[in-house]
């Protein structure tokens, strides 16, 4: 989940304002006595004084719901552990939400959390302590606490230096929060309908779900956007739970609950009622995880996204997944969204799962637009063939999606299903006919200085393009097996190849089908 605190974080941050030591309010900090009431009394006393620091000396604090107030700092000393109680009675009840049907239940409730705040401002949780959420549940508002930290409609929030081990449904859920600064080591961050968020210097290990995920749900009763967000200098991974914290980095998790490989990635989606604008992701390491995912499936517009300086190793599905769909889990009448003006540069991926090429895919009549990829290096494991694509054996496709349908019937290798209304994952299409890039229903795509290859011979084309308008390849190199084309084109317009050996420079105005 989270790794050992770096040495520079072992010193607590300066205490701000008046100090309210939870021990003075009766906290036993023995890990056995419920300290919830003592902690909340300290918070209330600080709020009544106009604000201050609620101070946690070293010790184990068994607690249920802690209710944050404005102008409060929770300050953890090294050696302080906040332990989530397993008794459901220790937590506040999940508040009702009339819009629950438009997002997963975890996004619809905040009060049934270990630490929660609603409609407050100028708050901070800091210090080199540990939040241990072993007693937290997942996704059932009638059960125990659901999340480690939940914030709704808050302003000026700082989270720094602490760690989370086992964060429940989400380690951190921030919904409708403005000016949020996150700088810590923790597990599983959901940023939902927030503006002006900075996530930096954060290690997030989450083998069974996304590590850092941006969402724009309907949980607040409107489609509020995510905008002005930066993620920088982070690690995301899918190691065994707890092995980032203890430094063993175990790679024993073979599959997440959806039966795909370990998750632990950065993703935009899947709750996408509101738009996503002005987002920067830079200097991030992906290890033992799925790849980068941008998904708009409920009506959102994803626009003006810059992603750079990404390294990936042991990639458990598509290194790059850009998906525009029409699931439309949104109020009636929501239009299909859009993805446009996305730049991805300086990305290196090694040992990527061969079943899933990198994917850029819209749906018929709705293209992914204006995506630029530059400085990309991807090495796949390889070892597959087009015959396997046609047969689609059950041990290759993701049975989570297809078991109810009795498996996928045999099909032509290039006849990839649309599945435009389904939950977006690279495995939704089954085994792909391309080993490198599968691009469909897209326009205005540029690939520059891109190199792809495999570790074991793969007898599928490097690039499969279907219904693509305006695509440029410049200085693109792809490993290929003897007798296998590099490109398979179907319904492609305005294509150019420039310095893409061994192919000659090529310009095509329109082609119904061609292999090159």
JOFENFEN-V871110 format. One record per residue. N is the residue number from 1. OMEGA is omega in radians with two decimals (none if undefined). NEAR is the number of other C-alpha atoms within 10 Angstrom. D_LAST is the distance of its C-alpha to the last C-alpha in Angstrom with 1 decimal. Layout:
n:omega:near:d_last
N:OMEGA:NEAR:D_LAST
N:OMEGA:NEAR:D_LAST
This chain:
n:omega:near:d_last
1:3.07:31:46.0
2:-3.06:29:47.3
3:-3.14:22:48.0
4:-3.13:14:51.3
5:3.06:19:52.5
6:-3.04:10:51.8
7:-3.08:7:55.0
8:3.13:9:55.0
9:-3.10:17:55.1
10:3.13:17:58.1
11:-3.03:12:60.5
12:3.10:17:61.1
13:3.13:15:60.6
14:3.13:9:63.7
15:-3.07:16:65.7
16:3.01:13:66.0
17:3.11:15:69.2
18:-3.05:14:71.8
19:3.13:16:71.1
20:-3.09:23:71.6
21:-3.08:19:71.5
22:3.09:24:70.6
23:-3.14:16:73.1
24:3.13:12:75.9
25:3.02:16:75.0
26:3.11:15:75.4
27:-3.09:24:71.9
28:-3.14:18:72.6
29:3.12:23:69.2
30:-3.14:12:69.8
31:-3.13:17:66.8
32:-3.13:13:69.1
33:3.14:14:70.9
34:-3.09:20:69.1
35:-3.06:26:69.0
36:-3.06:23:67.4
37:3.12:18:70.6
38:3.13:20:71.6
39:-3.13:28:68.2
40:3.05:21:68.3
41:3.09:19:71.8
42:3.10:24:70.8
43:3.14:28:68.0
44:3.12:19:70.5
45:3.10:16:73.0
46:3.12:23:70.5
47:3.14:18:69.5
48:3.12:11:73.2
49:-3.13:11:73.8
50:3.12:13:71.1
51:3.13:23:68.4
52:-3.09:24:68.1
53:3.01:24:66.6
54:-2.88:28:66.9
55:3.14:23:67.1
56:3.03:26:66.1
57:3.10:18:67.7
58:-3.13:14:66.3
59:3.14:19:66.6
60:-3.06:23:65.0
61:3.05:28:65.3
62:-3.02:24:64.8
63:2.93:29:64.1
64:-3.01:31:62.8
65:3.01:25:61.9
66:-3.03:25:62.6
67:-3.13:19:62.9
68:3.05:24:61.9
69:-3.13:22:63.8
70:3.04:23:63.3
71:-3.10:20:64.0
72:2.96:24:63.8
73:2.94:27:62.3
74:-3.05:19:61.9
75:3.13:28:62.4
76:3.00:26:61.6
77:3.00:21:63.2
78:-3.09:20:61.4
79:3.07:15:62.5
80:3.13:21:62.7
81:3.05:25:60.8
82:-3.06:25:60.5
83:-3.13:25:60.3
84:3.10:32:59.3
85:3.11:28:62.0
86:-3.11:19:60.9
87:3.13:14:63.6
88:-3.12:18:62.3
89:3.13:13:65.6
90:-3.04:22:64.9
91:3.05:25:62.3
92:-3.14:19:62.6
93:3.04:19:61.6
94:-3.13:19:58.2
95:3.11:11:58.9
96:3.11:12:57.9
97:-3.08:14:54.8
98:-3.08:10:54.4
99:-3.07:17:50.6
100:-3.04:18:49.7
101:-3.06:14:47.6
102:3.09:21:44.9
103:3.08:20:44.1
104:-3.03:14:44.7
105:3.14:17:48.4
106:3.12:20:48.2
107:-3.00:25:47.4
108:-3.07:24:50.4
109:-3.11:25:53.3
110:-2.98:28:54.5
111:-3.12:27:58.2
112:-3.09:30:57.7
113:3.13:36:56.3
114:3.05:34:57.8
115:3.12:24:57.9
116:3.06:23:57.5
117:-3.14:22:58.3
118:3.06:20:58.1
119:-3.11:14:58.8
120:-3.10:19:60.0
121:3.09:20:59.3
122:-3.13:17:59.7
123:-3.14:24:59.1
124:2.97:22:57.8
125:-2.97:22:57.3
126:3.06:24:57.4
127:-3.01:27:58.4
128:3.06:26:57.3
129:-3.14:27:58.2
130:2.96:24:56.4
131:-3.10:26:55.8
132:-3.03:23:55.7
133:-3.10:24:54.6
134:-3.13:15:55.1
135:-3.12:21:57.4
136:3.07:29:54.9
137:3.13:22:53.2
138:2.89:16:50.0
139:3.13:20:49.6
140:-3.07:15:53.0
141:3.13:21:55.3
142:-3.05:11:58.2
143:-3.11:18:57.9
144:3.10:28:58.3
145:-2.94:35:56.9
146:-3.05:31:53.3
147:3.09:29:52.0
148:-3.13:31:53.2
149:3.11:26:53.2
150:-3.11:24:52.8
151:-3.11:26:53.3
152:3.05:24:53.4
153:3.14:17:53.9
154:3.13:22:55.1
155:3.06:21:55.1
156:-3.08:18:55.1
157:3.06:23:54.2
158:3.06:19:53.8
159:-2.99:19:52.6
160:2.84:22:52.9
161:-3.09:26:53.3
162:3.11:27:53.9
163:3.05:28:51.9
164:3.03:28:51.2
165:-3.06:25:51.1
166:-3.04:26:50.2
167:-3.10:29:49.9
168:3.14:27:50.2
169:3.02:23:47.8
170:2.99:28:46.9
171:3.12:28:48.3
172:3.00:24:48.5
173:3.06:26:48.1
174:-3.09:28:48.6
175:3.13:28:48.6
176:-3.09:24:49.4
177:3.10:26:50.3
178:3.09:22:50.4
179:3.10:19:50.6
180:3.11:23:49.7
181:-3.12:18:49.4
182:-3.13:23:48.3
183:-3.02:18:48.6
184:3.00:26:49.2
185:-3.09:31:47.8
186:-3.12:30:47.5
187:2.89:34:45.6
188:-3.11:34:43.6
189:3.04:23:43.9
190:3.09:20:43.3
191:-2.96:25:43.5
192:3.06:29:44.1
193:-3.09:31:44.7
194:3.09:27:45.8
195:3.04:22:45.9
196:-3.13:17:46.1
197:3.08:24:45.4
198:3.04:17:44.8
199:-3.07:21:43.8
200:3.02:21:44.0
201:-3.02:18:44.6
202:3.05:24:44.2
203:-3.08:27:43.2
204:3.09:33:42.3
205:-3.03:38:41.8
206:-3.02:33:41.1
207:-3.03:31:39.5
208:3.13:23:40.1
209:-3.10:22:39.2
210:3.14:27:37.7
211:3.07:29:39.2
212:-3.05:26:39.2
213:3.10:22:38.3
214:-3.12:24:38.7
215:3.06:30:39.8
216:-3.07:29:41.3
217:3.08:34:43.2
218:-3.03:25:45.9
219:3.13:28:48.6
220:3.13:20:50.7
221:3.07:13:50.7
222:-3.14:15:48.3
223:-3.12:19:44.7
224:-3.07:23:45.4
225:2.88:23:42.5
226:-3.11:30:41.5
227:3.11:21:41.4
228:-3.02:17:42.1
229:3.12:22:41.0
230:2.97:18:40.2
231:-3.03:21:39.2
232:3.03:18:39.5
233:-3.07:16:40.2
234:2.95:22:39.9
235:3.01:23:38.9
236:-3.01:29:37.7
237:3.11:33:37.5
238:3.07:37:38.0
239:3.03:28:40.5
240:-3.09:21:43.3
241:3.13:22:45.8
242:-3.03:20:48.4
243:2.92:18:46.6
244:-3.14:25:45.6
245:-3.10:21:49.2
246:3.04:14:50.6
247:3.13:11:47.9
248:3.04:12:46.7
249:-3.07:20:43.2
250:-3.08:15:42.9
251:-3.05:17:39.5
252:-3.13:12:41.0
253:-3.13:16:39.7
254:-3.06:15:36.9
255:2.97:15:36.6
256:-3.13:16:37.8
257:3.12:12:39.8
258:3.06:14:36.7
259:2.87:15:35.5
260:-3.13:20:32.5
261:-3.14:22:32.8
262:-3.02:31:35.3
263:2.97:30:35.0
264:-3.02:33:36.7
265:2.90:29:34.2
266:-3.08:27:34.4
267:2.85:21:33.5
268:-3.07:22:34.1
269:0.17:24:35.1
270:3.08:24:35.7
271:-2.99:28:38.9
272:3.03:34:37.6
273:3.11:32:40.2
274:-3.07:25:40.8
275:3.07:24:38.4
276:-3.04:29:37.1
277:3.03:17:37.3
278:-3.08:15:37.5
279:3.11:20:36.5
280:3.08:18:35.8
281:-3.02:20:34.8
282:3.05:19:35.0
283:-3.11:18:35.7
284:3.04:24:35.2
285:2.99:19:34.8
286:3.11:27:33.3
287:-3.12:27:34.3
288:-3.04:29:34.1
289:2.97:31:33.0
290:-3.09:34:30.4
291:3.14:26:28.2
292:-3.10:22:28.7
293:3.01:22:28.9
294:-3.01:23:29.4
295:3.03:27:30.3
296:-3.02:31:31.9
297:-3.10:29:32.9
298:3.12:29:36.5
299:-3.08:26:36.3
300:2.92:29:35.9
301:3.02:22:34.3
302:-2.99:29:32.7
303:3.00:19:32.7
304:-3.13:18:32.9
305:3.10:20:32.0
306:-3.10:17:31.5
307:-3.05:22:30.5
308:3.03:19:30.6
309:-3.13:18:31.4
310:2.99:21:30.4
311:-3.13:19:30.3
312:2.99:24:29.6
313:3.13:21:30.3
314:-3.03:23:30.3
315:-2.98:28:28.4
316:2.85:25:29.1
317:-3.01:25:26.4
318:3.06:25:23.7
319:3.10:33:24.3
320:3.14:22:23.6
321:3.10:24:24.4
322:-2.98:26:24.8
323:2.96:26:25.9
324:-3.12:30:27.5
325:-3.11:29:29.3
326:3.02:23:32.4
327:3.05:19:34.8
328:2.98:23:37.5
329:-2.99:20:40.2
330:3.07:23:42.2
331:-3.08:17:45.1
332:3.12:7:44.7
333:3.13:8:42.9
334:-3.13:14:40.6
335:3.04:14:37.5
336:-3.03:18:33.9
337:-3.10:23:33.2
338:2.97:22:30.5
339:-3.11:27:28.6
340:-3.14:19:28.0
341:3.10:16:28.4
342:3.08:21:27.4
343:3.03:17:26.8
344:-3.06:21:25.9
345:3.07:21:26.2
346:3.10:18:27.0
347:3.11:22:26.1
348:3.13:19:25.9
349:-3.12:23:25.5
350:3.07:20:26.1
351:-3.13:19:26.3
352:3.13:28:24.6
353:-3.05:20:24.8
354:-3.07:26:21.6
355:-2.97:26:22.1
356:2.99:27:21.4
357:2.92:28:18.5
358:-2.94:26:19.6
359:2.91:22:19.9
360:-3.01:23:20.2
361:2.91:27:21.3
362:3.07:28:23.7
363:-3.10:20:24.9
364:3.13:13:24.6
365:-3.13:8:26.3
366:-3.04:18:26.7
367:2.80:25:23.9
368:-2.99:28:23.9
369:2.91:22:24.3
370:3.07:19:24.1
371:3.14:22:22.9
372:3.10:19:22.4
373:-3.13:20:21.3
374:3.14:20:22.2
375:-3.07:18:23.2
376:3.06:20:21.6
377:-3.12:18:21.6
378:3.05:25:21.0
379:3.14:22:21.4
380:3.11:27:21.1
381:3.11:21:23.1
382:3.06:21:20.2
383:-3.09:15:21.1
384:-3.08:20:19.6
385:3.07:19:17.5
386:3.10:21:16.0
387:3.07:13:19.2
388:3.08:16:21.3
389:-3.12:25:19.6
390:-3.09:20:20.6
391:3.11:15:24.1
392:3.13:20:24.8
393:-3.02:15:27.9
394:-3.13:14:30.7
395:3.11:7:30.7
396:-3.12:13:27.3
397:-3.14:23:27.7
398:-3.06:21:30.4
399:3.09:20:33.4
400:-3.09:13:35.2
401:-2.91:18:33.1
402:-3.09:16:32.6
403:-3.10:12:35.8
404:-3.13:8:37.7
405:-3.13:9:35.2
406:-3.13:9:35.6
407:-3.14:15:32.1
408:3.10:17:28.8
409:3.10:10:28.4
410:-3.12:12:25.4
411:3.02:13:22.4
412:-3.02:12:18.9
413:-3.13:19:16.7
414:-3.13:17:15.0
415:-3.09:11:18.4
416:-3.09:17:19.6
417:-3.12:11:23.2
418:3.14:15:24.3
419:-2.98:14:27.7
420:-3.10:18:28.5
421:-3.05:15:32.2
422:3.07:14:32.2
423:-3.01:15:33.1
424:2.95:24:30.2
425:3.10:19:28.9
426:-3.11:26:25.4
427:-3.14:21:26.6
428:-3.10:20:27.2
429:-3.02:17:23.7
430:3.12:23:24.2
431:-3.02:27:21.6
432:-3.13:31:18.2
433:3.09:30:14.8
434:3.05:31:13.4
435:-3.04:31:15.2
436:3.14:31:14.9
437:3.01:24:14.8
438:-3.04:22:15.3
439:-3.06:24:15.8
440:-3.13:26:17.4
441:-3.07:22:20.0
442:3.08:29:19.8
443:3.10:23:20.1
444:-3.09:19:20.7
445:3.11:22:18.7
446:3.01:17:18.4
447:-3.08:21:17.1
448:3.14:19:18.7
449:-3.11:18:19.4
450:3.08:21:17.7
451:3.12:20:17.2
452:3.13:21:16.5
453:-3.11:21:17.1
454:3.14:22:19.1
455:3.06:14:22.5
456:-3.03:13:21.8
457:3.12:17:18.6
458:-3.06:23:16.6
459:2.96:21:14.3
460:3.08:28:12.6
461:3.07:25:9.4
462:-3.06:26:10.6
463:2.98:22:9.9
464:-3.10:25:10.5
465:-3.11:24:11.6
466:-3.13:21:14.1
467:-3.13:21:16.6
468:-3.11:23:15.9
469:3.11:22:17.4
470:-3.14:19:17.4
471:-3.08:21:15.2
472:3.03:18:15.1
473:-3.11:21:13.5
474:-3.10:17:15.9
475:3.11:16:16.3
476:3.13:20:14.0
477:-3.12:21:13.6
478:3.04:19:12.4
479:3.14:16:13.6
480:3.07:19:11.5
481:-3.14:13:13.0
482:3.10:8:12.7
483:3.14:7:10.7
484:3.13:16:9.0
485:3.03:17:5.3
486:-3.09:21:5.9
487:2.91:19:5.1
488:-3.04:22:6.5
489:3.04:20:8.2
490:3.13:19:11.6
491:-3.10:16:14.2
492:3.10:25:12.9
493:3.01:20:15.0
494:3.10:16:15.4
495:3.05:20:12.4
496:3.01:17:12.6
497:-3.10:19:11.0
498:-3.13:16:14.0
499:3.11:15:14.6
500:-3.07:20:11.7
501:0.15:12:11.6
502:-3.12:9:10.3
503:3.06:13:7.8
504:3.02:10:10.1
505:-2.97:13:11.8
506:2.99:12:10.3
507:3.12:13:12.4
508:3.10:12:11.8
509:-3.10:11:15.1
510:3.13:14:14.4
511:3.11:13:11.9
512:3.06:11:13.1
513:3.13:12:10.2
514:3.02:12:6.5
515:-3.07:12:3.8
516:none:11:0.0
